[in-house]
């Protein structure tokens, strides 16, 4: 059978994202070790050198950006047979700027929680805001006989609740995190509340 690109299931996209989050957490572990060390062994303020902050940002952006550019998928998407394609020209390769822009926009989830991803519940092609802004689309690479055409209506209710809850909790979490940050002498300082 010939492989074809179909609309991915919502569960495929969510499981792929979870795998990518776990893998990225492993790659970011030196940064998180600095946080862990500061939380448990320093009083009041955690100090992280600017080098670790730059490392953290580069890992977060490069994991997705370079994966999309070279492989058209991250490891999580690959495991679930998903590929990222150009929205306007699916057979054309993705541009490096497009890949990094997609990775950068996905980091906006810091401010909105998973609400940016919640829009995939509402669209027929399971794309979310990040796909729309980066002019990309995620497709499922499946055998040609395995396409599906079901549209459960409960996704509108669950999706709406998911987006509202995620947006509220994400904004609240981001606000409190940003309020506790300060920068002094090449160190990012985090005031611990306790």
N, C-alpha and C positions, 0 to 999 in steps of 0.2 A: 504494500500500500504506500501511496505517496503522502508525505507530510504536508500539511497545510496550516495556515495561520487562522485561528479562530478567536472569538472573544473569550478571554479567560474567566474562569469562575472566580467569584469574590473570595472564596476560601483559598484558592491557589495564591492569590495576591497577598492575602493576610499571612498565610504560612510562610511564603517566601520572604516577606518583610521581617517576620519573627526570626527566621534563620539568619538573615543579614544583620539584624540587631545583635544577636548573640555573637556572630563572628566579629562584628565591629567592636563589641565590648572587649573581646579578647585582644584585638589589635590596639585598643586604647588602654589596655591594662597598666602600662607604665604611668600614664596620667592618673588613672583611678587609684593606683597605689599611693601616689602623692596625696590625693584627697584622703584616702583611708588613714594614712600615717598621720596627717594633720588632725583629723577628727578624733582619733583615739590617743594621740600622744602629745598634742599641743593644747594649750588652754585658751579658749576664747576666740582665737583667730587662726585660720589656716592660711599659710603663705605658700603660693605656688609660683615658681619662677616662670617668667615669660616664655622661656624655651619650651616648657611643658605645655603651655597654652597653645603655642604655635604648632607643636607636634599634634596635639589633639585636633585642631582645626584641619591641618593637612591630612591626617588619617581619615577624618570624617568625609572630607571632600574628595580625596583621591581614591578611596575605596570604590565609591560609586562612579565618579567621573571616569577613571581609567578603565574600570570594568565595563562600563557601557561603551566606551570608545573602542576597546580592543575585542571584546567578546559579545557585545550587544546584550549583556545580562550580568547581573551580580551572581555570586554563587547560589544564593537563595533562589533567585529567579531561574537559574539554570537547573537546579534540582527539581523544580516544579514545572519544567518545560515552558518557561516564559521567556520572551525576548522583547527588548525595547527597540522600536523602529521609529523612523521619521514619520510624523503624521501625514505630511504632504506627499512624500515619496518613499513608501515602505521598503523598496528595494535598494535605495541609496544608502550609503554608509552614514552613520551619525557623525556630525562635526564635533570636534573637541570642545568648542565653546558651548555647543548645545548640551553636551554630556555634563560639563561642569556647571552650567546654568541649572540643569535639572537637579544635580546634587545640591547646589546652593539653595534652590527654592525648597527642596525637601527639608533643609535645616530650619526653615520657618516654622516647622512643627513644634519647635521649642516654645513659640509664642501661642500656638493654637492647639497644642496637644495633637491628638490624632484627628482633629476636625478636618484638616486638609485632606486626609485620606478618606474621611467619611463620605465625601461626595461620590465615591465609587459605588455606593449603594443606590444612587439615583439615576446614574447614566446607563443607557443600554449597552454601551461598549466597555463598561467598568473602568473608565478613565476618571481621574480625579484632577484637582486644580493643578497639581504639579505637572501632570501630562499636558494640560491645556497651555500653561505658561511656557513650558519648554518645547512645545510643538512636537511632542513625542506621543507614542502610544505603546501600550504593553499588549502583546498578543500571545496566545497560547499556541505552541507548536504541537499539534496532535495529529494522529493518523486521520486521513480524510473521512473515514467512516464514523468518527467519534464526535461529531459536532453535536451541540445541544441547543435547544431553543426554549428553555423554560424561563418564565419571568414571575417569580413569586412576589406577591403583592405585599407581604409582610416586611419586605426590605425597606419600604417607605417609612414605616413606623419605627422599626429598629434603627434605620439609618438616621432618621431625624433625631431620635433620642441620643444616639451615639455622637452625632455632630454637636448637639447642644451641650452634652455633658463634657465632651473632650475640649471644646472651646472654652468653657467656663473654667475647668480644672487646669487647662494649659495656661491660660492667661493669669490665673491666680498663682500658679507655681512659678511662672516666669517672672511675675512682678516681685514676688518675695525673694527669688534668687538674685535678680538684678539689684534689689535694694540692699542686699547684704554684701555686694562686691565693691571693692575699691582698688586702685592701682597706685603703688608707691615703690620707688627704687627697683624697677624691673621685676616686681613681684605683684601677682594678683592676690589680694587678700579677701578672704571670705569670713565674715563675722558669723560665728556659730550662735544659734539661738538655743538656749537650753535651760 
